[in-house]
Each structure stands twice: as structure tokens, then as C-alpha cells.
């Protein structure tokens, strides 16, 4: 678990891996893979209401959100994103 705590209406998200293989079994080369638009919420700021999104939820965010967010490397070397709640498109 990360020690980073987002402020205000921001969320700390761990991007989920992108698909490297199609449903038909074809492997997608790294150059053709899309940037992940799906991640798991690790922490949220106080302005994000509990009913909106919970810690542990898998959420979808806009394509530009990853570029606008702050990119952080956690203690274990994994990539984390801090983005605003408004960048979310939905949750699973």
C-alpha cells in the first residue's frame, strides 16, 4: 500500500495492464498497444464522496487523463497516477 495521500478531488490510481493478446489469440506488438485507460483506486482525497468511488474500485479514465495526471513511481517500483475525479469516465 502506498503512503501517498491525494488532496482535494484527486485520486491515486494504479493503471492496470493493457491487453497484449486479442480474443482471437493474436499478440499485439508493444508499438501498437494503447495506453491503459483502466486502473484501480488506491486512495482518494477528502472531496471525493464515498458514494462516487471507493478504494479498490476499478475505474475507466479518459485517454488524456494519463497525460494530464502526475506520474509517480511507488516504493515497489510500480507506476501510479494522481488525477482529478473529473477525469473518470465510469467504474466497473
C-alpha positions in Angstrom: 0.0 0.0 0.0 1.3 3.4 -0.9 2.0 6.1 1.7 0.9 8.8 -0.8 -2.4 10.5 0.0 -4.1 12.7 -2.7 -5.6 16.0 -1.7 -9.0 17.6 -2.6 -10.8 15.9 -5.5 -7.9 13.8 -6.7 -7.4 10.0 -6.8 -4.4 7.8 -6.6 -4.7 5.1 -9.3 -2.6 2.1 -10.2 -3.0 1.6 -14.0 -4.0 -1.9 -15.0 -2.0 -3.8 -17.6 -3.1 -3.4 -21.2 -4.2 -6.4 -23.3 -1.2 -7.9 -25.1 -3.3 -10.5 -27.0 -6.6 -10.3 -28.9 -9.6 -12.5 -28.3 -8.5 -14.5 -31.4 -5.1 -15.2 -29.9 -3.0 -12.7 -31.9 -0.3 -11.0 -29.9 -0.2 -7.2 -30.2 3.3 -5.7 -30.5 4.4 -3.1 -28.0 4.4 -0.3 -30.6 0.7 -0.9 -31.4 -0.6 -1.2 -27.8 -2.8 1.5 -26.5 -2.1 3.4 -23.2 -4.1 1.9 -20.4 -7.4 3.6 -19.6 -8.3 1.4 -16.7 -6.9 1.4 -13.2 -7.6 0.5 -9.5 -8.2 3.3 -7.0 -5.7 3.1 -4.2 -6.6 6.3 -2.3 -8.8 9.3 -2.7 -8.9 12.9 -1.5 -11.5 14.2 1.0 -13.6 16.0 -1.6 -14.4 12.7 -3.4 -17.6 11.5 -1.9 -17.8 7.9 -0.7 -20.8 7.0 -2.9 -18.9 8.2 -6.0 -16.0 5.9 -6.0 -14.5 3.6 -3.3 -10.9 2.5 -2.6 -10.4 -0.7 -4.6 -12.8 0.1 -7.4 -11.7 -0.5 -11.0 -12.3 2.7 -12.9 -12.1 3.9 -16.5 -10.5 7.3 -17.3 -10.2 9.4 -20.4 -7.2 9.0 -22.8 -5.8 12.4 -21.9 -6.1 11.8 -18.2 -2.8 9.9 -18.1 -1.0 12.7 -19.8 -2.6 15.4 -17.5 -2.0 13.4 -14.3 1.1 13.3 -12.2 3.1 10.2 -12.8 4.7 8.7 -9.7 6.8 5.6 -9.1 5.9 3.9 -5.8 8.3 2.3 -3.3 7.9 -1.1 -5.0 8.8 0.4 -8.4 5.2 0.3 -9.9 3.7 3.3 -11.7 0.9 5.3 -10.0 -1.2 8.2 -11.3 -2.7 11.1 -9.4 -5.6 12.5 -11.4 -8.7 14.5 -10.7 -12.1 12.9 -10.1 -13.4 14.7 -13.3 -11.1 12.6 -15.5 -13.1 9.4 -14.6 -15.5 8.1 -17.1 -17.0 5.2 -15.1 -16.3 2.3 -12.9 -16.8 -1.4 -13.0 
